Amino acid sequence: MRPEEVLQSIPTAPDSNNDTARNEDLLAFRKRHFLPNAHHYHGEALQLVRAKGAYVWDEQGRRYLDAIGGIVCISAGHNHPKIKKKLMKMLEDDEIQHTSLLYLSRHVTALAEALVAEAPEGLDVASFTNSGSEANELAFMAARQSTGETIIINLRHGYHGGTAATLAQCGHHTWRYRAQPNAQATSALEPNCYRCPFMQKADSCDLECAKNVETTIQTSTHGKIAGFIAEPIMGVGGFIDPPVEYFHRVTEIVHNYGGRYISDEVQTGAGRCGGEFLLSKELDIDADMVTMAKGFGNGAAIGAVLMKTEDAKAFEGKLYFNTFGGDPMQTAQARATMDVIAEENLVANAKAMGRRLKDGMRELMKKHRLIGDVRGKGLLLGMELVKDRVSKEYASEETLLFMDKCKDKGVLVGKGGLFGNVVRVAPPLSLDAGQADELLDVFDRSLAEIPVGNS
Ligand SMILES: Cc1ncc(COP(=O)(O)O)c(C=O)c1O
């Protein structure tokens, strides 16, 4: 059965009980009372009300394969029975629902224990926040406090959050604001092999992008830095996936100039890339700090920083407090998520399904000229759409059209890139072969309906 037939054969979501609102009413309210930049992905806004495993349902009972998971947040699958059971039991047992780190809790300790066990060698200290932005803020503070320096180097096209200090490190004009303070941040050029800023070819270059980090330090700082922050695969930037040698060279440079290397694994962590739980460990990146959020909580509002004991020591004598950071319910959900990822071998599954999808997308490339590049690792895959493969003109409108066509056929994907022309695919790590093939079939038929770039 084709996905849309399956979709039609399931008229209502499981346990549908009509407790939904009308889209027109929700949109009208948003228009009046939300910030004007509260946007939605599709031509017509979607209201998602129910979810199970890799599927979500809208208020009409239409089913979609969720290949974006919020934004890269669903790792174990929606409403995983084991995670649900744990949280429901906590509530039924009247376990304390909120307490701060001023009191002891077995849940935050159990989560820290699991994270430290997965961390690269030497990252023995875990600290919790409510989001990825806060995790990066804390990492900046640690790097600055530890080195006594202030400047953090970031990468063009990088994204590290929506708070003041993280936006100062943001490599997209679209996310930045007028009069926003940008002190103590400077950008190096992006390691993007598909659109190399140095006009080099990936197989013959000498990693000019890595050298550029050193040039940036030499030309736009006083010669010492507090740190450097980069994602091992640049998420919002459009799943830009630099060569592994880049990270080895850059960590050396950052350390030579006295800085701390911060690896932002908010999107790449939680086994999504199909190797180790953390991509930094898989790639042997000599990071001093790793920040996480999104997938390791399977949708819980949680972030984390892993750091070396010597950097953590810099906090001695200073106060740091985060009211909800380390909250019992959030940490219990994150630990249960980590347990499910381990028990169900979801990292190995991400590798196998990622390979299946990537091979399938590369096959589609032969048929659809709109696809300029396919990249990524495990189940963090990007498909860059271009109007023309030689000029690489951004196919931004076509990407929106593609997303809508996929949605109409029962598949949700995301997009990224400064010009919004990279399709982002990040389904739950529990995706099965049938679902992977369903997704590829929908991609194939959706691409065939888009005029530009078809052969
Ligand atoms: C790589 C990366 N870092 C940090 C963040 C910020 O996380 P949050 O939105 O939870 O604050 C994001 C969010 O998309 C992200 O993709």
The ligand as a Gaussian input file, in Angstrom:
#p B3LYP/6-31G(d) Opt

LIG

0 1
 C       23.608000      22.942000      17.279000
 C       22.644000      23.643000      18.177000
 N       23.100000      24.179000      19.316000
 C       22.271000      24.806000      20.164000
 C       20.937000      24.933000      19.893000
 C       20.028000      25.646000      20.847000
 O       19.241000      24.726000      21.523000
 P       17.876000      25.192000      22.199000
 O       16.946000      25.590000      21.105000
 O       17.440000      23.972000      22.979000
 O       18.207000      26.323000      23.099000
 C       20.422000      24.391000      18.721000
 C       18.990000      24.510000      18.391000
 O       18.539000      24.261000      17.315000
 C       21.303000      23.723000      17.838000
 O       20.870000      23.188000      16.691000

